Amino acid sequence: MSIYLVQPNKFIPAVAEKLKEFPSIKPPEGSKYWKTARFKELAPLDSENFWYIRCASLLRKLRKFGPIGVNRLCKHYGGRERKKKGKNKSAKASGKIIRVALQQLEDANLVYHVEREGRRCTPEGISLLERTAYEIIRNKK
């Protein structure tokens, strides 16, 4: 089964529930008060599950887009910022949240770092994603 066959709005929460079982993946202290980007006004409303959902989303993006670095992931999670009059400007997301989440995924042996390329999914991470996609498709039928 492939992650491409499952809709992300069903896939990411299912992977997030499985990531809660890993002892190395846990929200840092104070993360429920962190904004996810400078253009945001508030922290995420679902602060208990936010960290696991972001880790699951990162794992999916790493599998889908291959070796990818923190800077490009900041662009993926960024948005539009409107300060005053004129056009909207694009703004990046918080790099620390992404970096710490990737480090925790590395400690869980789901991601590994390739020098000068970025990060990739390990076979264990790919297996976790594929098993979850298979379960979602099997339960749908």
Secondary structure, 3 states (H helix, E strand, C coil): CCHHHCCHHHHHHHHHHHHCCCCCCCCCCCHHHCCCECCCCCCCCCCCCHHHHHHHHHHHHHHHHCCECHHHHHHHCCEEECCCCCCCEEECECHHHHHHHHHHHHHCCCEEEECCCEEEECHHHHHHHHHHHHHHHHHHC
